[in-house]
Amino acid sequence: MFKEPEPLIDIFQNGENVMVVAELKGFRKENIKVHVEQRRLVISANAHGRSYHKILSLPKAVVPESMRMTYKNGVVEIILKKAMEAKAIKELAG
């Protein structure tokens, strides 16, 4: 029996953002659900009897409300703004 390979997923980060890129071919954007739970990103998709569910540990705490998602040619790109750490907030506050 043929088993479909796991989608490729990469996590990148720069100074301000964490970016997750996942290959989810065969799904439509409206069938893809993404949300953040603490420092984990949950990706799920359902379509035509197929389903996918993945929980990823994020390298940094993020601001869930900052999430931007695009989906093009079977690739979903999720950008999340890093949350300021307590130490950085204390330094800014003086």
C-alpha positions in Angstrom: 0.0 0.0 0.0 1.3 3.4 -1.0 1.8 5.9 1.9 2.0 9.5 1.0 5.3 11.1 2.2 5.2 13.6 5.1 5.1 17.2 4.0 8.3 19.1 4.1 8.5 21.7 6.8 11.1 24.3 7.6 11.3 26.8 10.4 13.4 30.0 10.0 13.9 33.0 12.3 15.3 36.5 11.9 15.5 39.4 14.3 11.8 40.0 14.6 10.0 37.0 13.2 9.6 33.2 13.1 8.6 31.9 9.7 7.3 28.4 9.1 7.1 27.0 5.5 5.2 23.8 4.9 4.4 21.9 1.7 0.7 21.0 1.8 -0.1 20.0 -1.8 -3.6 19.0 -2.6 -5.3 21.1 0.1 -7.1 24.4 -0.4 -6.4 27.4 1.7 -9.8 27.3 3.3 -9.2 23.7 4.5 -5.9 24.6 6.3 -6.2 25.6 10.0 -3.3 27.1 11.9 -3.1 28.3 15.5 -0.6 28.8 18.3 -0.7 27.1 21.7 2.0 28.5 24.0 5.3 27.9 22.0 3.7 25.4 19.7 2.3 25.9 16.2 -0.6 23.5 15.3 -1.2 22.9 11.6 -4.2 20.8 10.4 -5.7 20.3 7.0 -8.6 18.2 5.7 -9.8 17.6 2.1 -11.2 14.7 0.0 -10.7 12.1 2.6 -7.2 13.2 3.4 -6.1 14.8 6.6 -2.9 16.2 8.0 -2.1 17.3 11.6 1.2 18.5 12.9 2.4 20.2 16.1 5.7 22.1 15.8 7.8 23.5 18.7 8.7 27.1 18.0 12.2 28.3 18.7 10.9 31.5 20.4 7.7 32.7 22.1 5.5 34.5 19.5 2.6 36.9 19.5 -0.3 34.7 18.2 -2.3 37.8 17.0 0.6 38.7 14.7 0.2 35.6 12.5 0.1 36.1 8.8 -0.5 33.1 6.5 -0.2 32.8 2.7 -0.8 29.7 0.6 0.4 29.4 -3.0 1.2 26.5 -5.2 0.8 24.0 -2.4 3.1 25.8 0.0 1.9 27.5 3.2 4.0 30.3 4.7 3.3 31.4 8.2 5.0 34.5 9.7 4.8 35.2 13.4 6.2 38.1 15.3 8.5 37.1 18.2 7.3 38.1 21.6 9.5 40.3 23.7 11.1 38.4 26.5 10.6 39.6 30.1 14.3 40.6 30.4 14.0 42.9 27.3 10.7 44.4 28.6 12.4 45.2 31.9 15.4 46.8 30.1 13.0 49.0 28.0 11.0 50.0 31.0 14.1 51.0 32.9 
